[in-house]
């Protein structure tokens, strides 16, 4: 089981670091060290957070596949609109990742209905209906 809070905070930090590396135009190796891991894992890991518990290999596979899909969609969107550049691409992906991470931090049950809601109590849960044992 993955702890949502540290992962969400790490995603926010990675998104901010990647955006800063692109905007400030840091040198080649440092820029690559900050942006490539974010682009390979960030969006997909954010997408996989609301999916609930998964085995480690499954989470990594979903994270990489989701990141490749999200990066491809954002790249195509930027190409079709004629605004293709590294800054807007990383920025748009960072906005998506930070939005999902903040939603997970605020209320996990908002994105995942089976997650426990810290504000609800046992009195809020409706009683299960009685089960019929025979036909009328």
N, C-alpha and C positions, 0 to 999 in steps of 0.2 A: 504494500500500500504506500502510496506517495503522499508526503505531507504537502498540502496545497499551499499553505502560507509561505514557507521558505522558497518554494519553486516560483510562486507568483512574484515575490519580491525580487528574486534573481532574474526573472524575465524582464521586469521593469528596469532593473539596473543594466542588463545586457542591451536592452533597446536604447536606453539613454546613451550608453557608451558607444554603440554603433552609430547613432545619429551624430554624436559629437565628433567621432572620428571622420565622418564624411563631411560635415559642415566645416570643421576647423581645418580640414585637409591635412591630416597628420601624414607622416611619411609612409611609404609603401608597406614595410613589414608590420608596423604597428597597426596600420589601418586594416590590413588583412587579418591580423590576429583578433581584432575587435569586431569586424563585420562578418567574416565567413562563418564562424560558429553561430552567430545570431541568425544569419540567413539560412543555415542548414538545420538548426534546431528550434529557434525561437517561435516562429509562427505555428509550427506543428505541435510543439509542446503546449503552447497556449490553447490550441484546438483540442488537444487530448486531455487537458485538465478536467473539463466537465464530463468526460466519459466515465469517470469512476475508477475503481481499482483495476489495474492491469498488471500482468507480469512485466518484469524489466525489459525483456527483449521486445515484447509487444509494444510497450510504450515508446521505445526507441524507434521501432519500425513505423509506428503511426506518426511520431514526431518528424522523422525525416521525410516520409511521404507527404504529410500535410504541409511541411515547409516548402518542399519542391512545388507542390500544387499552388500554394498561396503566392510564392515568389513568381511562378510562371504567370498566374492570372494578373498580378500587379504589373509585371513587365509588359504583358500584352495590352493591358489597359493604357499604360503610359505610351507604348508605341503607337497604338491606334489614335490616341489623342494628340500625338506629336510633341509630347513633353518629356521624352525619354532622357533621363539623366540619373546618375547614381543617387543624388540627394533626395529627390522626390520619391524614388522607389524605396529606399531604406526608411525614409520618413513615413510613408504610407504604411509600410509593414510594421513600423514601430507603433504607430497609432492603433493599428488593429491589435497588436500584441498587448499593449498597455491597457487598452479598453477591456479586453477579455480578462486580463490579470486583475484589474481593479474590480470588475464585477465579481470575480471569484473571491477576492478579499472581503468585499462588502457583504455578500450574501451568497454562499455556495449553492443554496437551494434554488436560486434564480436561474442558473444555467443547468443544474442537475437536479431534477425533481426528487430523486431518491436520497439526496444528501440531507443529513440532519440539520434542521434549522435551529440555531441557538436561541431564537426569540420565542419559539413555540413551546408549549407545555403539553403534558399528557392530557389535560382537559380539552385541548384544541382538537385532538384526534377523535373522529367519530367512532362510536362503537360498531363493531362488525355486526351485520344482521344475523339473525338466528338462521340456522340451516335447517331446511326441511328434510325430513328423512323419508317421507312417503308422498305419493301424489294424492291430491284431494279426492 
